[in-house]
Amino acid sequence: MRFDASNRLFLILIDSKDYEGSWKLRRNLDLLKPSIEKYLNGFTDKKTAGLQTTFMYSGKEYTCLADCVFVNK
């Protein structure tokens, strides 16, 4: 079993014309790049407090940063 409490940035991909095929957007770099760059360019240290997530695993408490970027086609 693998475990990692590293920080995470999740990309939520949505193809409004083909919901079941939304996973195919992961290889569309022309669509992904602008959304990722917009997120990174707008990121500031002030935002990190709101991204903090604390959870328990095997009786130990972990803290990491997590956020989502929604990409719609």
CYANA upper distance limits for C-alpha pairs under 8 A (distance plus 0.5 A):
  5 ALA  CA     62 TYR  CA      7.23
  5 ALA  CA     63 THR  CA      7.77
  5 ALA  CA     64 CYS  CA      6.84
  6 SER  CA     64 CYS  CA      6.63
  6 SER  CA     65 LEU  CA      8.25
  7 ASN  CA     64 CYS  CA      5.63
  7 ASN  CA     65 LEU  CA      5.23
  7 ASN  CA     66 ALA  CA      6.25
  8 ARG  CA     64 CYS  CA      8.33
  8 ARG  CA     65 LEU  CA      6.82
  8 ARG  CA     66 ALA  CA      5.19
  8 ARG  CA     67 ASP  CA      7.08
  9 LEU  CA     66 ALA  CA      6.21
  9 LEU  CA     67 ASP  CA      5.54
  9 LEU  CA     68 CYS  CA      6.17
  9 LEU  CA     69 VAL  CA      7.88
 10 PHE  CA     66 ALA  CA      8.17
 10 PHE  CA     67 ASP  CA      6.70
 10 PHE  CA     68 CYS  CA      5.09
 10 PHE  CA     69 VAL  CA      6.70
 11 LEU  CA     68 CYS  CA      6.27
 11 LEU  CA     69 VAL  CA      5.42
 11 LEU  CA     70 PHE  CA      6.50
 11 LEU  CA     71 VAL  CA      7.55
 12 ILE  CA     68 CYS  CA      7.25
 12 ILE  CA     69 VAL  CA      6.52
 12 ILE  CA     70 PHE  CA      5.20
 12 ILE  CA     71 VAL  CA      6.52
 13 LEU  CA     22 SER  CA      6.37
 13 LEU  CA     23 TRP  CA      7.19
 13 LEU  CA     25 LEU  CA      7.02
 13 LEU  CA     26 ARG  CA      7.83
 13 LEU  CA     70 PHE  CA      6.66
 13 LEU  CA     71 VAL  CA      5.46
 13 LEU  CA     72 ASN  CA      6.70
 14 ILE  CA     19 TYR  CA      6.93
 14 ILE  CA     22 SER  CA      5.69
 14 ILE  CA     23 TRP  CA      8.46
 14 ILE  CA     25 LEU  CA      8.37
 14 ILE  CA     70 PHE  CA      8.07
 14 ILE  CA     71 VAL  CA      6.62
 14 ILE  CA     72 ASN  CA      5.30
 14 ILE  CA     73 LYS  CA      6.72
 15 ASP  CA     19 TYR  CA      5.84
 15 ASP  CA     21 GLY  CA      7.53
 15 ASP  CA     22 SER  CA      5.35
 15 ASP  CA     25 LEU  CA      8.03
 15 ASP  CA     72 ASN  CA      6.47
 15 ASP  CA     73 LYS  CA      5.35
 16 SER  CA     72 ASN  CA      7.64
 16 SER  CA     73 LYS  CA      6.73
 18 ASP  CA     22 SER  CA      6.88
 21 GLY  CA     25 LEU  CA      8.36
 24 LYS  CA     28 ASN  CA      8.12
 25 LEU  CA     31 LEU  CA      8.27
 25 LEU  CA     32 LEU  CA      8.46
 26 ARG  CA     32 LEU  CA      8.02
 28 ASN  CA     32 LEU  CA      6.84
 29 LEU  CA     33 LYS  CA      6.11
 30 ASP  CA     34 PRO  CA      7.88
 31 LEU  CA     35 SER  CA      7.91
 31 LEU  CA     71 VAL  CA      8.31
 31 LEU  CA     73 LYS  CA      8.28
 32 LEU  CA     36 ILE  CA      6.74
 32 LEU  CA     71 VAL  CA      7.36
 33 LYS  CA     37 GLU  CA      6.50
 34 PRO  CA     38 LYS  CA      6.49
 35 SER  CA     39 TYR  CA      6.78
 35 SER  CA     69 VAL  CA      7.87
 35 SER  CA     70 PHE  CA      8.39
 35 SER  CA     71 VAL  CA      7.06
 36 ILE  CA     40 LEU  CA      6.71
 36 ILE  CA     69 VAL  CA      7.79
 37 GLU  CA     41 ASN  CA      6.38
 38 LYS  CA     42 GLY  CA      6.62
 39 TYR  CA     43 PHE  CA      6.67
 39 TYR  CA     69 VAL  CA      7.81
 43 PHE  CA     47 LYS  CA      7.48
 44 THR  CA     48 THR  CA      8.02
 47 LYS  CA     51 LEU  CA      7.27
 48 THR  CA     52 GLN  CA      6.99
 48 THR  CA     65 LEU  CA      7.60
 51 LEU  CA     65 LEU  CA      5.62
 51 LEU  CA     66 ALA  CA      5.96
 51 LEU  CA     67 ASP  CA      6.71
 52 GLN  CA     63 THR  CA      7.30
 52 GLN  CA     64 CYS  CA      6.27
 52 GLN  CA     65 LEU  CA      5.06
 52 GLN  CA     66 ALA  CA      7.08
 53 THR  CA     63 THR  CA      6.09
 53 THR  CA     64 CYS  CA      5.92
 53 THR  CA     65 LEU  CA      6.31
 53 THR  CA     66 ALA  CA      7.16
 54 THR  CA     61 GLU  CA      7.39
 54 THR  CA     62 TYR  CA      6.10
 54 THR  CA     63 THR  CA      4.87
 54 THR  CA     64 CYS  CA      7.09
 55 PHE  CA     61 GLU  CA      6.19
 55 PHE  CA     62 TYR  CA      5.92
 55 PHE  CA     63 THR  CA      7.03
 56 MET  CA     60 LYS  CA      5.97
 56 MET  CA     61 GLU  CA      4.97
 56 MET  CA     62 TYR  CA      6.62
 57 TYR  CA     61 GLU  CA      6.95
 57 TYR  CA     62 TYR  CA      7.88
